[in-house]
Amino acid sequence: MNYRLEDEDEDTRVDETPDTPPAGKAEQLFFKSRNVIITGAIDDKLARRAVTQLLALAEDSDDPINVFISSPGGHVESGDMVHDIIKFIRPKVRTIGSGWVASAGALIFVGAERENRYCLPNTRFLLHQPSGGIGGQVSDLMIQAEQIRIMAERFHKLFAEATGQTPEKIAEDTRRDFWLTTKEALDYGLLGKVISSVDELA
């Protein structure tokens, strides 16, 4: 469709076509690929974006969804949100680690069943105790400390179920930063398979 700018002659017409702009085409192709990318710090904005994509893809079809993760971690409850939605929706979700999968990023990673957890060859994993900033009056300190204790117990149970380890072992291993190579993650039950190509996805 042609639009004429006022007070301009025929040579200054602006041609506009109804074609989808390149950015829009890229988004459509990305949606059709059924891939979700989670990178950087985990916060409420990232969680909202990831969950929106997961729910939209689940509504679109029951075909598998790939969630690529490279994250240093972040807000635990935001990680919980994505973790729970991965389990909630009907399509099979495959989590694929790349770079590093740490803390709340690892929480999202184990939202998939073990056989659907993959990583690329140079991925590192980090598990550690959940933490939080504590401040305020003594009564508030006690409440916050109790909430961290409850969160830690839930963390131990969740990762025990995801890996086949006991909650006690998870608690012991994560007293300090617990780094794992891909081989160690496989042996620990955190990871299902190391892959180098998309063709290796089951």
C-alpha positions as CSV (number, residue, x, y, z in Angstrom):
1,M,0.0,0.0,0.0
2,N,1.3,3.4,-0.9
3,Y,1.1,6.5,1.4
4,R,1.7,10.0,0.1
5,L,3.4,12.5,2.4
6,E,1.6,15.9,2.3
7,D,3.1,18.5,0.2
8,E,5.4,16.0,-1.5
9,D,5.5,15.0,-5.2
10,E,5.2,11.6,-6.8
11,D,8.9,10.8,-6.4
12,T,8.8,11.0,-2.6
13,R,6.2,8.3,-2.0
14,V,6.9,5.9,0.8
15,D,6.2,2.3,-0.2
16,E,5.0,0.0,2.6
17,T,4.3,-3.7,2.2
18,P,2.2,-5.9,4.3
19,D,5.1,-8.4,4.6
20,T,6.1,-9.4,8.2
21,P,9.3,-7.4,9.2
22,P,12.5,-9.4,9.6
23,A,12.3,-9.3,13.4
24,G,8.7,-10.6,13.3
25,K,9.8,-13.4,11.0
26,A,12.6,-14.4,13.3
27,E,10.2,-14.5,16.2
28,Q,7.8,-16.7,14.3
29,L,10.6,-19.1,13.2
30,F,11.9,-19.3,16.8
31,F,8.4,-20.1,18.1
32,K,8.0,-22.8,15.4
33,S,11.4,-24.3,16.5
34,R,9.9,-24.9,20.0
35,N,13.0,-23.6,21.8
36,V,13.1,-21.5,24.9
37,I,16.3,-19.8,26.0
38,I,17.1,-19.0,29.6
39,T,20.4,-17.0,30.0
40,G,21.7,-14.7,32.7
41,A,20.4,-14.1,36.2
42,I,17.1,-15.7,37.2
43,D,14.6,-13.1,38.2
44,D,10.8,-12.5,38.0
45,K,11.1,-10.9,34.5
46,L,13.0,-13.8,33.1
47,A,10.7,-16.3,34.8
48,R,7.6,-14.5,33.4
49,R,9.0,-14.6,29.8
50,A,10.1,-18.2,30.0
51,V,6.7,-19.3,31.5
52,T,4.8,-17.4,28.9
53,Q,6.7,-19.1,26.1
54,L,6.3,-22.5,27.7
55,L,2.5,-22.1,28.1
56,A,2.1,-20.8,24.6
57,L,4.1,-23.7,23.1
58,A,2.1,-26.1,25.2
59,E,-1.1,-24.6,23.9
60,D,0.2,-24.8,20.3
61,S,0.9,-28.5,20.3
62,D,2.1,-31.5,22.3
63,D,5.4,-31.7,20.5
64,P,8.6,-31.6,22.7
65,I,10.0,-28.3,23.9
66,N,13.7,-27.6,24.3
67,V,14.8,-25.3,27.1
68,F,18.4,-24.1,26.7
69,I,19.9,-22.9,30.0
70,S,23.1,-21.0,30.7
71,S,22.7,-19.2,34.1
72,P,24.6,-18.3,37.3
73,G,21.4,-18.6,39.2
74,G,19.4,-16.0,41.0
75,H,16.0,-15.7,42.7
76,V,15.0,-19.1,44.0
77,E,11.2,-18.5,43.8
78,S,11.6,-17.4,40.2
79,G,13.4,-20.6,39.5
80,D,10.7,-22.5,41.3
81,M,8.1,-21.0,38.9
82,V,9.8,-22.2,35.8
83,H,10.6,-25.5,37.3
84,D,7.0,-26.2,38.3
85,I,5.6,-25.1,34.9
86,I,8.0,-27.5,33.1
87,K,6.4,-30.3,35.1
88,F,2.9,-28.8,34.8
89,I,2.5,-28.6,31.0
90,R,1.7,-31.6,28.8
91,P,4.5,-31.6,26.3
92,K,7.8,-33.3,27.1
93,V,10.4,-30.7,28.0
94,R,14.1,-31.3,27.3
95,T,16.5,-29.1,29.3
96,I,19.8,-28.5,27.6
97,G,22.7,-27.0,29.6
98,S,25.4,-24.9,28.0
99,G,28.2,-22.8,29.6
100,W,27.2,-23.1,33.2
101,V,24.1,-24.3,35.0
102,A,24.2,-23.0,38.6
103,S,22.0,-22.5,41.6
104,A,18.5,-21.5,40.5
105,G,19.5,-22.4,36.9
106,A,20.1,-25.9,38.1
107,L,16.7,-25.8,39.8
108,I,15.1,-25.1,36.4
109,F,17.3,-27.7,34.7
110,V,16.0,-30.6,36.9
111,G,12.4,-29.6,36.1
112,A,12.8,-32.1,33.2
113,E,12.9,-35.9,33.8
114,R,16.5,-37.2,34.1
115,E,16.3,-38.9,30.6
116,N,15.4,-35.5,29.2
117,R,18.3,-33.5,30.7
118,Y,21.1,-32.9,28.3
119,C,24.1,-30.6,28.2
120,L,26.8,-29.6,25.7
121,P,30.3,-30.9,26.3
122,N,31.8,-27.8,28.0
123,T,29.0,-27.2,30.5
124,R,29.7,-26.9,34.3
125,F,27.2,-27.4,37.1
126,L,27.0,-25.7,40.5
127,L,24.7,-26.7,43.4
128,H,24.8,-24.8,46.7
129,Q,22.6,-24.0,49.7
130,P,19.9,-21.4,49.1
131,S,20.7,-18.1,50.8
132,G,19.0,-14.8,51.6
133,G,19.7,-11.4,53.0
134,I,18.9,-11.2,56.7
135,G,18.2,-7.9,58.4
136,G,15.9,-6.0,60.7
137,Q,14.7,-6.7,64.2
138,V,15.6,-9.8,66.2
139,S,12.1,-11.2,65.6
140,D,12.4,-10.6,61.9
141,L,15.8,-12.3,61.9
142,M,14.4,-15.4,63.5
143,I,11.5,-15.5,60.9
144,Q,13.9,-15.1,58.0
145,A,16.3,-17.7,59.4
146,E,13.5,-20.2,59.7
147,Q,12.3,-19.5,56.1
148,I,15.9,-20.2,54.9
149,R,15.9,-23.4,56.8
150,I,12.6,-24.5,55.3
151,M,13.9,-23.5,51.8
152,A,17.0,-25.5,52.3
153,E,15.1,-28.6,53.4
154,R,12.9,-28.3,50.3
155,F,16.0,-27.9,48.1
156,H,17.5,-31.1,49.5
157,K,14.4,-33.1,49.0
158,L,13.9,-31.7,45.4
159,F,17.4,-32.5,44.3
160,A,17.3,-35.9,46.0
161,E,14.3,-36.8,44.0
162,A,15.8,-35.4,40.8
163,T,19.2,-37.2,41.2
164,G,18.5,-40.4,43.2
165,Q,20.7,-39.2,46.0
166,T,19.5,-38.9,49.6
167,P,18.5,-35.6,51.1
168,E,21.2,-36.1,53.6
169,K,23.9,-36.4,50.9
170,I,22.6,-33.4,49.0
171,A,22.8,-31.4,52.3
172,E,26.3,-32.6,53.0
173,D,27.6,-32.0,49.4
174,T,26.1,-28.5,49.2
175,R,27.3,-27.1,52.5
176,R,29.9,-25.4,50.3
177,D,29.8,-24.6,46.5
178,F,29.5,-28.0,44.8
179,W,30.9,-27.9,41.3
180,L,30.4,-30.8,38.8
181,T,31.9,-31.5,35.4
182,T,29.7,-33.2,32.8
183,K,31.1,-36.6,33.9
184,E,30.5,-35.9,37.5
185,A,27.0,-34.6,36.8
186,L,26.2,-37.9,34.9
187,D,27.5,-40.0,37.8
188,Y,25.6,-37.9,40.3
189,G,22.3,-38.3,38.5
190,L,21.9,-34.6,37.7
191,L,22.4,-35.1,34.0
192,G,21.0,-37.6,31.5
193,K,23.3,-37.3,28.5
194,V,26.1,-35.2,27.1
195,I,25.4,-34.2,23.5
196,S,27.3,-32.4,20.7
197,S,24.6,-32.2,18.1
198,V,20.9,-31.6,17.9
199,D,20.6,-34.9,16.1
200,E,21.4,-36.6,19.5
201,L,18.2,-35.3,21.1
202,A,15.8,-38.2,21.8
